Amino acid sequence: RALRWASGRAPARGLRASPRAQVAMPSWVIDRYGSNDVLRFTRDMVFPVIHFPNEVIIKVHAASLNPIDLSMRSGYGATALNMKRDPLKLKAGETEFPLTLGRDVSGVVMECGLGVSYFKPGDEVWAAIPPWKQGTLSEFVVASGNEVSFKPKCLSHTEAAALPYVGLTAWSAINQVGGLNQSNCSGKRILILGASGGVGTFAVQLMKAWDAHVTAVCSHDASTLVKKLGADDVIDYKSGNLEEQLKTLPLFDFILDNVGGSTEKWALDLLKKWSGATYVTLVTPFLINMDKLGVADGMLQTGVTVGSKTLKHLLKGVHYRWAFFMPSGPSLDEIAELVDSGKIQPVIDEVFSFSEVPKAFLKLEGGHARGKTVINVISRQ
């Protein structure tokens, strides 16, 4: 501002990275798709640069892993994600590698683009970075301002990193796709399939915060945790035929399916007919279709599949929907309010140091996690 007043014009400023002119940073990357041995630590990852006025650079204090990180490590969704990264194919000959995984971040804003007014350097923030962007298993990450929110005041960075991706995935399924909110949930019967994972534990708490009646399906060893989070009824899927157990209960107004597979064949029969009841699944063939069939044919096959299933179930009096993760700073603002009011808490399975990222992937790969696998980046060895 002083320069503007002194010279009568704005000082020239490029959309560059940090004022420290740092050019490289520590990061965990992959150079090809495969199993855990493709993970590589480097101190020479290119420092993120602000390309657009609405972007911010965040110093990563903590990150976390999600099942999508395992899938992306193996190449899942590469066709669709590469199209999103370069829709006009302007970067001929270039590839997505080296690729940094990790979607969740809790940290501190280091620099803001010229169009960012809501945040300033030093702000403590959290975000979920979309999978087509470089991820958060790095010292710094760049994000769009509309993907970022102020971190809940009551949480540490380690705790906060456990929530954004699973929170926004559940929020997308329940609120954006399912149409549920604080004003219309009271007394509604909700069924959550796969209730002990990251998305499930968040969904249980959100539905209870909105005064719904929650039936949660998980394994017996997770039942104590899920009950503690507020579930009214907990069903052990290993204790007998799950379909038959659920048929003994009153019908549901909403089903969130984190499991997929054979559950889709019978779960919709558990919904109240002709009442607006909705089944939402997070397990869809969208990215798999594009990987197998290519962009055009994959999108066509996906459209035919979801259209036919939607019509089939609509004729039976229930709604069938697919849901996906959607990055959203405003939604994280609402989630932060619920966290600071004590209605939602992070569920963390285990915390690893930055040097232990391969070990954290193996932990996640083993399955049966109770909550999230978190990486403390700021305290790396």
KAZI-V350794 format. One record per residue. N is the residue number from 1. OMEGA is omega as a letter, one per 20 degrees, with the letter a starting at -180 (none if undefined). NEAR is the number of other C-alpha atoms within 12 Angstrom. Layout:
n & omega & near
N & OMEGA & NEAR
N & OMEGA & NEAR
//
This chain:
n & omega & near
1 & r & 11
2 & r & 10
3 & r & 12
4 & a & 11
5 & a & 10
6 & a & 10
7 & a & 11
8 & r & 10
9 & a & 11
10 & r & 12
11 & r & 13
12 & r & 12
13 & r & 13
14 & r & 15
15 & a & 22
16 & a & 26
17 & a & 30
18 & r & 28
19 & r & 18
20 & r & 11
21 & r & 14
22 & a & 19
23 & a & 18
24 & a & 20
25 & r & 25
26 & a & 31
27 & r & 36
28 & a & 41
29 & r & 36
30 & r & 34
31 & r & 25
32 & r & 22
33 & r & 27
34 & a & 17
35 & a & 21
36 & a & 27
37 & r & 20
38 & r & 26
39 & a & 34
40 & r & 30
41 & r & 28
42 & r & 23
43 & a & 17
44 & r & 19
45 & a & 29
46 & a & 27
47 & a & 29
48 & a & 37
49 & r & 31
50 & a & 31
51 & a & 20
52 & a & 22
53 & a & 25
54 & a & 24
55 & r & 33
56 & r & 46
57 & a & 48
58 & r & 49
59 & a & 38
60 & r & 43
61 & r & 38
62 & r & 49
63 & r & 53
64 & a & 55
65 & r & 50
66 & r & 44
67 & r & 35
68 & r & 34
69 & r & 44
70 & a & 32
71 & a & 25
72 & r & 40
73 & a & 37
74 & r & 24
75 & a & 29
76 & r & 27
77 & a & 32
78 & a & 33
79 & a & 29
80 & a & 29
81 & r & 28
82 & r & 31
83 & r & 25
84 & a & 19
85 & a & 23
86 & a & 20
87 & a & 15
88 & a & 10
89 & a & 13
90 & a & 13
91 & a & 13
92 & r & 10
93 & a & 9
94 & r & 12
95 & r & 20
96 & a & 30
97 & i & 27
98 & a & 26
99 & r & 38
100 & r & 43
101 & a & 47
102 & a & 50
103 & a & 48
104 & r & 54
105 & r & 54
106 & a & 51
107 & a & 44
108 & r & 33
109 & r & 37
110 & r & 32
111 & a & 37
112 & r & 36
113 & a & 32
114 & a & 22
115 & a & 20
116 & r & 24
117 & a & 16
118 & a & 24
119 & r & 32
120 & r & 25
121 & a & 22
122 & r & 17
123 & r & 25
124 & a & 32
125 & r & 44
126 & a & 58
127 & r & 56
128 & a & 52
129 & a & 42
130 & a & 37
131 & r & 38
132 & r & 32
133 & r & 30
134 & a & 39
135 & a & 41
136 & r & 50
137 & a & 52
138 & r & 48
139 & r & 43
140 & r & 43
141 & r & 50
142 & a & 46
143 & r & 48
144 & a & 35
145 & a & 36
146 & r & 31
147 & a & 37
148 & r & 45
149 & r & 40
150 & r & 39
151 & r & 40
152 & a & 35
153 & a & 23
154 & a & 22
155 & r & 29
156 & r & 26
157 & r & 37
158 & r & 38
159 & a & 37
160 & a & 46
161 & a & 48
162 & a & 47
163 & a & 52
164 & a & 57
165 & a & 47
166 & r & 45
167 & a & 51
168 & r & 44
169 & r & 42
170 & a & 45
171 & r & 41
172 & a & 34
173 & a & 40
174 & a & 43
175 & a & 33
176 & a & 22
177 & a & 29
178 & r & 32
179 & a & 24
180 & r & 33
181 & a & 24
182 & a & 20
183 & a & 15
184 & a & 18
185 & a & 25
186 & r & 20
187 & a & 20
188 & a & 31
189 & a & 35
190 & r & 46
191 & r & 46
192 & r & 51
193 & a & 43
194 & a & 40
195 & a & 48
196 & r & 43
197 & a & 43
198 & r & 42
199 & a & 43
200 & a & 47
201 & r & 48
202 & a & 48
203 & r & 52
204 & a & 51
205 & r & 43
206 & a & 44
207 & r & 45
208 & r & 36
209 & r & 30
210 & r & 28
211 & r & 25
212 & r & 32
213 & a & 31
214 & r & 42
215 & a & 41
216 & r & 47
217 & r & 42
218 & r & 37
219 & a & 26
220 & a & 22
221 & r & 20
222 & a & 30
223 & r & 29
224 & r & 23
225 & a & 30
226 & r & 39
227 & r & 26
228 & r & 21
229 & r & 34
230 & a & 31
231 & a & 37
232 & r & 27
233 & r & 29
234 & a & 37
235 & r & 37
236 & a & 27
237 & r & 27
238 & a & 16
239 & a & 17
240 & r & 13
241 & a & 14
242 & a & 25
243 & a & 25
244 & r & 16
245 & a & 21
246 & r & 32
247 & r & 20
248 & a & 13
249 & r & 22
250 & a & 20
251 & a & 26
252 & r & 35
253 & a & 40
254 & r & 45
255 & r & 54
256 & a & 53
257 & r & 42
258 & a & 40
259 & a & 26
260 & r & 23
261 & a & 17
262 & a & 15
263 & a & 28
264 & a & 28
265 & a & 16
266 & a & 20
267 & a & 38
268 & r & 38
269 & a & 30
270 & a & 34
271 & r & 35
272 & a & 27
273 & r & 22
274 & a & 16
275 & a & 17
276 & a & 23
277 & a & 33
278 & r & 43
279 & r & 46
280 & r & 45
281 & r & 39
282 & a & 37
283 & a & 29
284 & r & 28
285 & a & 28
286 & a & 33
287 & r & 32
288 & r & 26
289 & a & 26
290 & r & 27
291 & a & 26
292 & a & 22
293 & a & 20
294 & a & 23
295 & a & 25
296 & a & 19
297 & r & 19
298 & r & 23
299 & r & 24
300 & r & 18
301 & r & 24
302 & r & 26
303 & r & 20
304 & a & 17
305 & a & 21
306 & r & 25
307 & a & 19
308 & r & 16
309 & r & 24
310 & a & 23
311 & a & 17
312 & a & 17
313 & r & 28
314 & r & 24
315 & r & 14
316 & r & 22
317 & r & 23
318 & a & 31
319 & r & 35
320 & a & 38
321 & r & 37
322 & r & 36
323 & a & 31
324 & r & 33
325 & r & 33
326 & r & 32
327 & a & 35
328 & r & 30
329 & r & 31
330 & r & 24
331 & r & 31
332 & r & 37
333 & a & 28
334 & r & 27
335 & r & 41
336 & r & 34
337 & r & 24
338 & r & 29
339 & a & 30
340 & r & 22
341 & r & 16
342 & a & 20
343 & r & 25
344 & r & 34
345 & r & 37
346 & r & 45
347 & a & 38
348 & r & 29
349 & a & 30
350 & r & 27
351 & r & 32
352 & r & 32
353 & a & 25
354 & r & 32
355 & a & 26
356 & a & 26
357 & r & 41
358 & r & 31
359 & r & 23
360 & r & 35
361 & r & 40
362 & r & 22
363 & r & 26
364 & a & 32
365 & r & 23
366 & r & 14
367 & r & 20
368 & r & 22
369 & r & 34
370 & a & 33
371 & a & 39
372 & r & 43
373 & a & 45
374 & r & 45
375 & r & 45
376 & a & 38
377 & a & 37
378 & a & 28
379 & a & 19
380 & a & 23
381 & none & 12
//
